[in-house]
Amino acid sequence: MTAKRASGAGAEAASGPAGAPGPAGERAAGQGAADTGQAGSPGPGRDPDAVRRFIERLASVLSEAGFPRMPARVFAGLLASDPGRLNAAELAELLQVSPAAVSGSVRYLSQVGLVSRESEPGSRRVSYRVPDDVWDQVLRLRDQVMHRLIATMREGVEVLDAGSAAGHRLTESIRYFEFVGAELAHLVELWRNPQAPAGDA
């Protein structure tokens, strides 16, 4: 995914190598926790350590798919939050990182449309939430990458000659991506409108 290249220095620098909080982040985590209420907690009746382990596992999967590590942790934390919206201090408490690390991550996630910002009533604080159609946005990002890939491969076919072995290989790759893209769009429409006949979706 292009998301990894677009992460910028802010999110990665705030979190340190491989998304792990540095010493400054660890010291600031407790400070951020003191400013929060219960929204950043794992939830009543849940094992906080088990919740955090799940968040880290999900973040690892997202990282393997191309997400920068720290934004992946923030995204996973928001998905695992019952309120569905957390501010920077609450995210810092949940993930045990500094508010600065969270700030760089939500900036990245906002830029790619995976997190929306909301003002808290009666407060200057801003909360962050995962949009209801977040997976549509993920697929839109995938489509953008796929369209660029197809366009570049078409250029390659012209350069390499469609009749050559390399040109044929690229042509088959283009056909594959076009087929998968069309079928995925069809499946998304079925998800949105499950009552529609299969042929009309």
Order of alpha helices (4+ residues) and beta strands (2+ residues): alpha-alpha-alpha-alpha-beta-alpha-alpha-beta-beta-alpha-alpha
